[in-house]
Amino acid sequence: MSGADRLTSIGDNKHLCDSNLRKAWYRFKGSVGVKMPETVPPVDRCNTDATGWLNGSHPSVFEGVVTRKVCFHWSGNPCKWSRIIRVLNCDHFYLYELLPTSNCHLRYCTQG
């Protein structure tokens, strides 16, 4: 996935979502940043309402594929909705096995 519109530093003006995303392994690259934030970002960022973030740490290379929770921050609740995903550290980048979000205006976001 590429494109700076997933960065948590970008505001909310398009109300995009990942509800139509197909389950697959994805890599964030280029101007979009290379990984999900590990701390709660503000709502209304990365061109969506409920901002997605990794609730936990990214794995080391030696851990292999790990299971992590992605939370979607909304209405004062940092984990209003969530998805369980898998993450792999490929040394210079991360792979995420993402699932479609449960409804619209939830989006997987990145940090720069």
C-alpha positions as CSV (number, residue, x, y, z in Angstrom):
1,M,0.0,0.0,0.0
2,S,1.4,3.4,-0.9
3,G,0.1,6.9,-0.7
4,A,0.5,9.5,2.1
5,D,-3.3,9.5,2.8
6,R,-2.8,6.7,5.5
7,L,-0.4,8.8,7.6
8,T,-1.8,9.8,11.0
9,S,-0.3,13.2,10.4
10,I,-2.9,13.7,7.6
11,G,-6.3,15.1,8.7
12,D,-9.8,13.7,7.9
13,N,-11.4,15.0,4.8
14,K,-12.2,12.0,2.7
15,H,-13.9,9.6,5.2
16,L,-12.2,6.6,3.6
17,C,-12.5,3.0,5.0
18,D,-11.1,-0.5,4.6
19,S,-14.4,-2.4,4.8
20,N,-13.8,-3.6,1.2
21,L,-10.2,-4.6,1.7
22,R,-9.7,-8.3,1.0
23,K,-7.9,-10.5,3.5
24,A,-4.3,-10.6,2.3
25,W,-0.7,-9.7,3.3
26,Y,0.1,-6.0,2.8
27,R,3.2,-3.9,3.0
28,F,3.2,-0.2,3.7
29,K,5.8,1.6,1.7
30,G,6.8,4.9,0.2
31,S,5.2,8.2,1.3
32,V,2.6,6.2,3.4
33,G,5.3,5.3,6.0
34,V,6.4,1.8,6.8
35,K,4.5,0.7,9.9
36,M,1.4,1.2,12.0
37,P,1.6,3.4,15.0
38,E,2.0,1.6,18.4
39,T,0.3,4.4,20.4
40,V,-3.2,5.8,20.2
41,P,-3.4,8.4,17.4
42,P,-6.1,11.1,17.4
43,V,-9.5,10.4,15.8
44,D,-10.2,11.9,12.3
45,R,-6.7,11.2,11.0
46,C,-5.4,9.4,7.9
47,N,-8.6,10.4,5.9
48,T,-11.0,8.4,8.1
49,D,-13.0,8.8,11.3
50,A,-11.8,5.9,13.4
51,T,-8.1,5.8,13.2
52,G,-6.5,2.3,13.2
53,W,-3.3,1.5,15.3
54,L,-1.4,-1.5,16.5
55,N,-2.2,-2.2,20.1
56,G,1.2,-3.8,21.0
57,S,4.7,-3.8,19.7
58,H,6.0,-4.8,16.3
59,P,7.8,-8.2,16.3
60,S,11.5,-8.7,16.0
61,V,12.8,-10.6,12.9
62,F,13.4,-13.6,15.1
63,E,9.8,-13.8,16.4
64,G,8.5,-14.7,13.0
65,V,4.7,-14.3,12.4
66,V,2.9,-12.9,15.5
67,T,-0.7,-12.2,16.2
68,R,-1.6,-8.6,17.2
69,K,-4.7,-6.5,17.8
70,V,-5.4,-3.4,15.7
71,C,-7.7,-1.0,17.5
72,F,-9.8,1.8,16.0
73,H,-10.0,5.0,18.0
74,W,-13.4,6.7,18.1
75,S,-15.6,8.7,20.5
76,G,-13.1,8.8,23.4
77,N,-12.5,5.0,23.2
78,P,-9.0,4.1,21.9
79,C,-10.3,0.6,21.1
80,K,-13.9,1.1,20.1
81,W,-13.5,-1.6,17.4
82,S,-10.7,-4.0,16.8
83,R,-9.4,-6.7,14.5
84,I,-6.9,-9.5,15.2
85,I,-4.2,-9.5,12.5
86,R,-0.8,-11.2,11.9
87,V,2.4,-9.3,11.5
88,L,5.8,-10.3,10.2
89,N,9.1,-8.4,10.5
90,C,11.0,-8.7,7.2
91,D,14.1,-6.8,8.6
92,H,13.6,-3.5,6.6
93,F,9.8,-3.6,6.5
94,Y,6.8,-5.2,8.0
95,L,4.1,-7.4,6.4
96,Y,0.6,-7.2,7.8
97,E,-2.1,-9.8,7.2
98,L,-5.1,-7.4,7.2
99,L,-8.8,-8.1,7.2
100,P,-11.6,-6.0,6.1
101,T,-12.8,-3.6,8.8
102,S,-16.1,-4.3,10.4
103,N,-17.7,-1.2,9.0
104,C,-16.9,1.9,7.1
105,H,-15.0,4.9,8.4
106,L,-12.4,2.6,10.0
107,R,-9.0,2.5,8.4
108,Y,-5.6,1.0,9.0
109,C,-3.2,3.9,9.4
110,T,0.5,4.5,9.4
111,Q,3.1,6.7,11.0
112,G,5.9,8.5,9.1
